[in-house]
Amino acid sequence: MTRLNLFLVMAVILSALYLVRTQYDSRRLFTELEHDKSEAHKLEIENERLRLEIRSQATPLRVESLAKSQLKMRTTTPAITQYVKGPAGALDSFKNSDQSLTKSTKSSKSTPSAKLNPSADIAKPQADEALEIKATEKTTDKNPSAAGGSL
């Protein structure tokens, strides 16, 4: 009987030690979890601050001022713009190819290939713009500030 009592006392002591150890591990893990949560919160705040900074750096006014100051770019004016005419008949051939493209997409509306070129409807109004190519003067002897390009 004493052996049984001794065995039961040892079992109680071991289970008490195991309980103390699990409580200690639980508290340690809980403090790690809280520390990690606070670190995640700090990182989220930093992320939002950086996103706000990116948005403020990418404003069109700031980009334009940087382009003018650092890249020495300037806005285009009619004085430095040259319009180049396309070859004779190029506009007609472009319109013809556009019409044939439109006819082929209308005739094949049931096929998936009709959905491949959604910009075909937009191409016709832009046909006139496509043939008038803008080219800026690149001669620096006429205008010394033209070396930087245009904006």
Residue pairs with C-beta under 8 A, 6 or more apart in sequence:
56 62
64 151
67 73
67 151
68 74
68 151
71 148
71 149
72 145
72 147
72 148
72 149
73 148
73 149
73 150
73 151
74 145
74 146
74 148
74 149
74 150
74 151
75 150
75 151
76 134
76 136
76 150
76 151
80 136
80 137
80 143
80 146
80 150
81 134
81 135
81 136
82 134
82 135
82 136
82 137
83 132
83 133
83 134
83 135
84 132
84 133
84 134
84 135
85 131
85 132
86 131
86 132
86 133
90 131
91 127
91 128
91 131
94 127
94 130
94 131
95 124
95 127
98 120
98 123
98 124
98 127
101 117
101 120
101 123
102 120
102 124
105 113
105 114
105 117
105 120
108 114
136 146
136 149
136 150
137 143
137 146
138 146
139 146
140 146
140 147
